[in-house]
Each structure stands twice: as C-alpha cells, then as structure tokens.
Amino acid sequence: MKKIKITLVKSPIDRPERQKLTLKALGLNKTNKTKEVEATPQVLGMVRKVEHLVKVEEA
C-alpha cells in the first residue's frame, strides 16, 4: 500500500465534534503536526471529510 503524509494546517476549534473526532482518529492533535499512514480506503475517506483542515502529500 502507498503511504501518505497528513499535516494538520488549520485549527479544529469551532468545528463540528465529528470532524474533531476524525482528526483524533487520524492521530492529529496539534496544528502543524504530521502523521504518516497507509492509504487505505478508510483513511482516505476520513481525510476527505476533513480535507479543508489538512494538507496531504505522498510519502
């Protein structure tokens, strides 16, 4: 599987609770923190839901 790097670039303050929980599930808890994960369909779906808060790159 491919790996992707996900970086939290915007704060989840004033966002719906569901988006906050999605970021927590991805392992992103602080702004400008990066997490490298496998590009599974489940992870890509989570990224799609919070794409306005994160930056995605191929690893």
C-alpha positions as CSV (number, residue, x, y, z in Angstrom):
1,M,0.0,0.0,0.0
2,K,1.0,3.6,-0.6
3,K,1.8,5.8,2.4
4,I,0.6,9.4,2.7
5,K,1.7,12.2,5.0
6,I,-1.1,14.2,6.6
7,T,-0.4,17.5,8.2
8,L,-2.9,19.5,10.2
9,V,-2.8,23.1,8.9
10,K,-5.9,24.6,10.4
11,S,-7.2,24.5,14.0
12,P,-10.3,22.3,14.7
13,I,-11.7,25.0,17.1
14,D,-15.3,25.9,16.2
15,R,-15.6,22.8,14.0
16,P,-18.3,20.1,14.5
17,E,-17.5,17.4,17.0
18,R,-17.5,14.8,14.3
19,Q,-14.6,16.5,12.5
20,K,-12.7,16.8,15.8
21,L,-13.1,13.1,16.4
22,T,-12.0,12.3,12.8
23,L,-8.8,14.2,13.4
24,K,-8.2,12.4,16.6
25,A,-8.7,9.1,14.9
26,L,-6.1,10.1,12.3
27,G,-3.7,10.9,15.1
28,L,-3.6,14.7,14.5
29,N,-4.0,16.6,17.7
30,K,-1.9,19.8,17.2
31,T,-1.5,22.2,14.4
32,N,1.4,21.6,12.1
33,K,1.9,18.0,13.3
34,T,2.4,15.4,10.6
35,K,1.4,11.8,10.6
36,E,2.4,9.1,8.1
37,V,-0.3,6.5,7.4
38,E,-1.2,3.8,4.9
39,A,-3.5,5.0,2.2
40,T,-6.4,2.6,2.8
41,P,-9.9,3.4,1.7
42,Q,-10.9,4.0,5.3
43,V,-8.2,6.5,5.9
44,L,-8.8,8.3,2.5
45,G,-12.5,8.6,3.5
46,M,-11.5,10.2,6.8
47,V,-9.1,12.6,5.0
48,R,-11.9,13.6,2.6
49,K,-14.1,14.6,5.5
50,V,-11.5,17.0,6.9
51,E,-9.7,18.0,3.7
52,H,-10.2,21.7,4.5
53,L,-8.2,21.3,7.7
54,V,-5.3,19.2,6.4
55,K,-2.6,19.0,3.8
56,V,-1.9,15.6,2.1
57,E,1.3,14.5,0.4
58,E,2.5,11.2,-0.9
59,A,5.3,9.7,1.2
